[in-house]
Amino acid sequence: MASSSMVKMGSCLKADDVQELVKSKPRAEPERYIRPKQERIGCSALNAPASLQIPVIDMGRIVSGCHSTRQHEMARLSKACQEWGFFQVLNHGTGHWQLLERIKKVVMEFFKLPLEEKEKYAMMSGTIQGYGHGFIFSDDQKLDWCDMMALATMPKSIRKQNLWPDRPLLFRDTLEAYSIEVFRLCQHLESFIAENLGLKPNIFEEILAENVQAQRMNLYPP
């Protein structure tokens, strides 16, 4: 979730489609996509000690664990919020595995469409909704080696329905179902965070009335 201003940020300066760059088989990656050495992740970072690894929160332990197990996991959630600001969630109960597989399938099918079809949903000026690259502020800016589709999903009033692809056929229905499940997950997480802060469970729903949900889908070619 994010504030409503999120969907108004970004830019749509033109950037090459990464999949098309791959098809052209360049002798070397374009300079625009090569990060300075100091920004690259080395092998040592991939084998970082546990204290430096992204926290993992087991929602199953919070929802159905015994009292001591729940308290332990809630403490880990509190620490993750204070020291990291983000975390990975396991056993979250978001839909069925079939739904997760369906969303991955339709997203991949979309990325496989011809470029001219995907560009029907090109990112709109002044927003980060649509197909392309977001947050491009200059022509010499370093870019991620990916193609992106970003859509605001909740509430429905902020959606740009003309940017929701008609192909593949099940894209819209699948994204709708997935967004509902993710929204429910966020509500549960908010209530647990509120509990850790000694606040009433629905406090964030009250003070963040303009919260929106957006889904960003990335494809990283080799």
Salt bridges, closest charged atoms under 4 A:
GLU20 OE2 - LYS23 NZ 3.29
GLU31 OE2 - LYS142 NZ 3.58
GLU39 OE1 - ARG35 NH1 3.44
ASP58 OD2 - ARG61 NE 3.65
GLU73 OE2 - ARG76 NH1 2.76
GLU101 OE2 - LYS104 NZ 3.12
GLU109 OE2 - LYS105 NZ 2.53
GLU117 OE1 - LYS120 NZ 2.91
GLU117 OE1 - ARG167 NH1 3.63
GLU119 OE2 - LYS14 NZ 3.43
ASP144 OD1 - ARG35 NH2 2.71
ASP147 OD1 - HIS133 NE2 3.92
ASP166 OD1 - ARG172 NH2 3.31
GLU176 OE2 - LYS156 NZ 3.74
GLU176 OE1 - ARG159 NH1 2.72
GLU181 OE2 - ARG184 NH1 3.20
GLU195 OE2 - ARG70 NH1 2.90
GLU206 OE2 - LYS200 NZ 3.18
